[in-house]
Amino acid sequence: MILSGKRTCSYLLTGWFWLLTAGYVAAQQRGGLTESQIDTTQRLIGLLRRYEFLNISGYIQPQFQLGQTEGQRSFNGGDFPAGVDDRFSVRRGRLRLDYARYTPEGQPKVLFVFQFDGTERGMQTRDFWGRLYDNRFNLFHLTAGLFARPFGFEVNYGSGDRESPERGRMSQLLMRTERDLGAMISFEPRVPGHPLRQFKLDVGLFNGPGLASVSDYDTRKDVITRLALKPLRLNKSGTTLAGSVSGYFGGIARYTNNSYRMANVESTAPLFVRDTSAVIGRQFLPRQYYGADLQLRIPNRKGFTEFRAEYIGGWQTSTQASTETPGVIPNPVSAPGAAPLYVRRFDGAYFYYLQHLGSLKHQLVVKYDWYDPNKQVSGQQIDNKFSWADLRYDTIGFGYLYYMNENLKVVFWYDVPINESSRLTGYTQDAPDNLLTIRTQYRF
């Protein structure tokens, strides 16, 4: 992060600065600078000093994928088109600009970040936010704009750093593109020796739909909070432990008299039961998550062994065909017959094992995750009264990463998604949707 003093363009800017300064001094000694030239040179020097605090970074991820079936569903870069089982694509192309200013004591005062993503599918803003630091107590900072939701580990772990090609199915459905519009206050002591320096607390207020929508559509603001333990050294060998607990407290407005919840009716199998009660005033259906995560890193002779785990559970309101948070009101009053909202109780988790293979250049990664979007029904209870959105998926992924140098990473990854067997048409057994991904990442 730029706050640590990392400045990608500082060498170039510093070089320009000294060249201009040397030329300015030499010309003055010769008496060869006019008043206009002196003024222009001073303006340029001031400009370079100002942009010394600018950091430019980015990466591009070209990849090739080979699927098991033509037109298969995929949470690794999106579904395949009908009749297609292999493809080249640019998964991400990011350019990020950070601009920070510091106090005379070296403490950050303000940080501004702009990042956009460009692929063959178009351009989209990914980050656009500012951060103001408390320089009196050095305890707080305020962030506002478009930025990552402060929930869990995987949602906040950058795509350029992550070892697996994508976040898990659960993270993608619950928090599409990971970002939202809002404001957040953070408690993060920057005072040496502070008794709570090892902790960070974020509390934010957000629109809710995130980048799935261009604005809020129901006036309800969602509260997200995360209490994190920064990497804590456990022994002399350098083993560290980090983790956090998170909460998401939100909802989606009910704009129709029709909504569905799971229930048991007269001892029959669980099913969705329609709520046709009249909407009186403004009512909201729940979007509430709770989660916890841990990361344990053990140094080796070269590299490290790391274990990661995260669990998320709660209630999700979405539609019949998907558990993804809606980007628009799926059932506006002006469109009678539109799909009503469905409330489901869910849970899911992931587990990582990461191991360097005798060198920092070679790394083995194994990942297992599950997502059960509807914990109140399973297996043969799922028939055509339900949908694909109610199926539990367990995914096994494994890969080899080769870090050729600090600017180039090559990833070979194989995903094996396993859906539960049901009586739902097309999913009476595991669907053939394994996927091989070969990706190169160029970074600067």
N, C-alpha and C positions, 0 to 999 in steps of 0.2 A: 504494500500500500504506500502511497506517496508520503504518508505521515512518517514513515521510517527514513525518509531522505532519498528514496529511490527516484532518480530522475533520468529517464531514458535519453532525453535530448540535451542534458546539461553540458556534455562535452562539446557539442556543436555550438551551443549558445555561448559557452565560456570562451571558445576559440574566437568566435566573431567579436565578442566583447574586447578581448585583448588586442586583436588586430586593429579594431577601430580606435582603441585607446592609444596604441603605439603610433598609428598614423596621425592621430590628432596631436600628440605631443611633438612628434617629429616636424609636422607642418608648422606648429607654433614656434618651434626653435628656428625654423627657416623664415618665419614671418610670412608664410605663404597662404594662410587661411583668411578668407574674408569673413565679415560678421555673419553673413548668411550661411556660409559653410560651417562656421563654428556652431551656430544654432541648430543646423540640421544634424551635425555629428552628435551633439549633446542629446537631441531628441532620440536618435537611434540608440545611443548608449542607455538612455532611460528605458526605452522599449525592451531592449534585451535584458536589462535587469529585472523588469517586470515579468517577462515570460521565462525567466530562469526557474520559476516555480511551476512550470507546466510539464506534465508527464504524459507522453503518448505511448500507448501500448495496444496490442491487438493480436489476433490469431485467426487462422483459417483452417477449416477441417474438411478437406476433400475425402470422400470415402466411396467404397464399392460394397454392395450388399448382395448376398445370394440367399433367397428364401427357399423354403421347402415346397411351397405351393403357389401357383399363380394367383394373384389378387388377395393374398393373405392379409389378415389384420396384423398390425405391428405397433408396438409402443417404442420402437427403436427407429425413429425418423419418419413415422407415419405409415398408414396402410399402403400396400402396393396397389397400383391400378389393375383393373381386370385384364387378365392375359399376360401379366408381367410378374416374373419371379426373380429378376436381377436388375440392378440399377446403379448408375453412378450419380452422385449428388454432392453438393457442398452443404454439409449439415449446418455449419455456422461460419460466418465471416464477421468477426467483431473488430471494431475500432473504438478505443476508449481514450478519452481525454480527462485528466485529473488536473485541477488547479488548486493549489493550497497556498496560504500565507501563514507566517509564524510570528510569534512575539519575539522581542530581542533576546529572551531567555530560551528560545528554541521550541516553545510550546505552540501547537497548532491553534490558529484563530478561526479559520474558515476553510472549508473544502467544497469544491464544486465538481461534479462528475457528469459527463455526458458519454453515453455508449450507444452505438446502434449496430444492428445485425443486418448483413447483406448476403443473400443467397440467390440462386436462380429463381426463387419464388418471390423476390422483391426485397424491399428495405423496410425495417421497422425499428423504432426506438426501443431500447432495452433498459437504459437507465437515464434519468434526467433529474438530478436531485442536488440539494445543497445542504451543508451541515455547518452549524454554528457551535463553537466550543466555549464553554465556561472557563474564562481565564482568571477568575477571582479565586475560586476554590479548586479548580482543576478536577472536578468530579463529574460534570454532566456535559452532554452535547445534545443538540436538537437537530433532527433530520426531517426534511420535508421535500415532497415531490414524488417521482416515480422511482421506486427502489424495491429491493427484495424484502419479502415479508419476514419478520423475525420469528421464525418457527422452525425448530428442529435443526438437524445438521445437514441433511441431504439437500434441502431446499436452498440453503445458503452456501453450499459448497460449489464453487465456480465450475462451469463447464470446461474451462481450459485446464483446470487442475484435476478434475475427477478422473479416476482410473477407468471406470466402466463408461461405455459410450453415452449412456443416458441415465437419468434418474429412474427410479422404480415406477411401476404402473400406478401405485397409490399416490405418490407425489405428483405425478403428471395430471391425474384426474382431479385431485382435491385442490391443487394449486397450480393451475396451468400457467406456464411461463414464469412462475415463482414470484412475480412482481405485482405491485398494486400501487394505487395513488393514495397518499395519506401523509401523516406526520407522526413522528416517533421521538420520545425523549428517552435517553439512555443514561444510566448511572454506570460510569466506568472510571474509577479513580486513576489519575495520572501522577499522583503524588508518591514519590519513593517512600517505601516503608508503610504505606497506608494499610491498616488491617484487613481491608476488603479489596485490595488491589487485584486479588486472584479471581474476582467475580465481575460479571457484567449483567446488568438488568436492562432489558428493553421493554417498553410499553408503547404500543402504537395504535392509532385510530385510522382505519382504512375504508375505502369505498366498498370493497368486497369482491366484485367480479374480476378485478385485476385486468390484465391485457386482453382477456376474452371480451371486454366491453370498452368502449371509448369513454364511458362515464357511469356514474351510479344510476340505477334505475328504480330504486325503491326507497331512497332517503335513509335507509338503515346503514349505520356505520358499524363496522366490525372491530372489536378490540382483540389485539394479538399481543401476547406477552411471552418473554423467554428469559429465564434465569440460567446463566451459563457459568461453568467452572472452566477457567482457562487452563491450558496444559500444566499440570502439577507434577513436579519431579518427585518420584517415589523412592529412589535409591541412588547410590553413588554411580551406578552404571548408566544412569540417564533414562530409565524407564519413566514414561509420563502417562498420566491419566487426565482425560478431559471429558466433559459431558454437559448436559443441560436438561431442563424440564420446560415444557412449553404448553401454552393454552390458547385456544382460538374460540372466541365467544361472539358469534354472529347469527345471522338469520336471513331468510328470503321472504319478502312480503307475499302474502296470500291474496291474490287478486280475483279469485274465483271461488265459488262455493264447493268446487270439487277438488279434493286432495286425498291422497292415499297413505295409509300407514299399515304396517304388518300387524296381524292379530291371528289368534286361534278362534275359530267359530265352531261352537258345539263340538269340541274335541276333534275336529277334522284337522287335516294338515294345515300348516300356516299359509296364509294368503294375504294379499293386499285388500284392505277394507276401505271403502270410500267414505269420506267425511263430507256430507252434503249440508252441514250446518251453515246458516247464513253468516257471511262475514260482517261483523259489527265493528265499526271503527277500523283501525289499522292493526292487522294481525300478522305475525311472522312465524314461519316454520323454521325449525332449528338448523343451524350450521355450527356445530360445536365439536371441537377436537381437543384431545389432550395427548401429550407425547413425552417421551423421554429417550435420551440417546447417550451412548458412551463410546469413547475412543481410547484404546490402550495401545501404546507404541513401545516396543522393546528394541533397543539398539542391538545390531549384530556387529561382527567385525567390519563388514562393509554393508551399509544400508540398515534396514530395520525389518522387524516383523510387526504387523499391526492388525488389531481386531477392532471392528466397528459394529455397533448394533443400534437399532432405533425401532421403537414401537409407537404406533399411533392408533388411537381408537376414538369412537364418538358417534355423532349423528350427522348424516349428510342429507340435504334436500336437493333433489335434482329432478330429472324426468324419468319416464318409464324406460326409455331406450339407453340411458347413459347415467352414470353417477358423476360425471363431470359437472362442476359448478356452472350453471347457466350464464351465458354472456349477455342475454337479453331476457326480458320477461317471457317465459314460454307459454303463458296463458293469459294474454291481455283481454280485458273486458270487450274490446272492440273486435275480437276474433272468436266468436262462439265456436265451441268444438275443438279449440286448440288443446294441446296436451296439458293435463293438470300436473301438479307437483307430486312427487313421491318422496316419502321420508324413510330412510333406511338406517339401521344401526350397523356400523362397519368396524373392522380393525385390520391391521396389517403390520408387517415388520420387515426389516432386512438385516442381513449379517454379512460382513466382509471379512475375508482373510487375505492379507497382502504380505508378500514375501519377496525381498530382493534375493537374487540368485547369485550370491558371491560378488556382486558388483552393483553399483548404482545405476548402471546402464540397463540391467535386465531385471524385470519384475513379473512375478506370477500373481494373479488375482483370481479369487473364487468368491462368488456372491450367490446368496440364496435370499429370495424375498417372497412374501405372500401378500395377497390383498383379497380379503373377503368382504365384498361390498354390501352383503346382506346376511348378517349373522343369524337371522331368525328363520332361515330356510337353507336347505343344503341337499346335495345329491339327487336322489330320485324324487324328492319333493318338488324339484324345479321342473315344471312342465311348460306348456305353451301359454299358460296364464302369466308366466313371467317372461323375462327377456335375457339377452346376453349380459346385460348389466348386473344381473343377480348372481352370476357364476363366480366362484372363487378360483383364483389363479395362483399357482406356485411357479416360480421361475428360477431356474438354475442357470447361472452365467459364469463363464470362466474365460480367462484371456491371458495373453502374453504381451507385455509392453516393452518396447525397446527405445530407450532415451538416447538417440544418436548423439545429440549435443544439447546445449541449453535452448536451442531454437527449434529442434525437430524431434517429434515423438511419433512412433509408429505403434498402432494398436491392432492386434488380432483378437477378435472376441466372438464367442459363440453363445447364443441364448437358446434355452430350452423352456418355453412357456408350457405349463401343464394345467389345463382347465379341468375342473371336476366333472365327472360323468353325471349326466342328468337325463331327463326325458324331454328336454328341449330340442326341437328339430335342429339338426346340424351339430349338436353337442352331446350326443349320447355316449361319445367316447372322446378321448383327447384329440383335438383338431391338429392337423399337421402344419405347424407354424414356426418351426425352428428357424434360426436366422444366423448367418455368418456375416460379420462386419469387419472390413479391413479399412483402417483409417490412418491417414497421416495428418499430423497437426504441425503447422508452421507458426511460430510465435516470435514476436519481437517486443 
